[in-house]
């Protein structure tokens, strides 16, 4: 992972850990790797990972069990809420860039539809069956 020097590392770790929760790399109820293991993986100080983990706990995304470690929340609605928030942030970033390129609403909608179809593995099957 490349860190952006203009953003605190612990906040970038929160973002990466959140992404892992949303995509299921860290499934609901799973035990999280230890702080030292994560610090080694990311090449950062364990205190930095600890701060990121504390933020995840504060946000209700994981919990600590005194003798067993940390676990991802099993609250699927909380994970869905996080997923929606991350998607909304990505959409806002995209829209800011598209507007910066001078694109209008209709152009952006067309682009999203085209790109969605391009990345939809079932799209060609629907198109082929409709054309046959």
Phi, psi and omega in degrees: 000132176268128179267143176271120184292348181270356182236135179306138183301320183297327178288327176292326176292320177302316179298315180294317179295320178298317178300316180298323178292314183295319183275355176089006174298326172244090185292159178306132178083353183287149175282134180279151172301157179291160181301316182294322178296317180292322178299319177295319180299319184264353180067039180235171177291139178304329178297328178292318177295318179302318179296318179296318179296320178299322178294319177299320178295316180300325181276000178077022182266343175209168179221153178259140170242123192316314186255353187249342181112202181252147182227143175293144178303149175261006180280097183296330179292325178293320178292320177298321179297317178297316179303314181296319180296315180295319179295320179297318178297318179295320179295318179297318178299315180299313182296322177300317180291317180298317177297323178297332177277359179084019181276145178264175183304312182296319179296318181294318178299317180296317179298315181297317179299315180298315182290324178298312179298321180299323183266358180272112183296338180271351186299314182296324179297317179296316182295316180296316183290328179289326183278341185279000000 
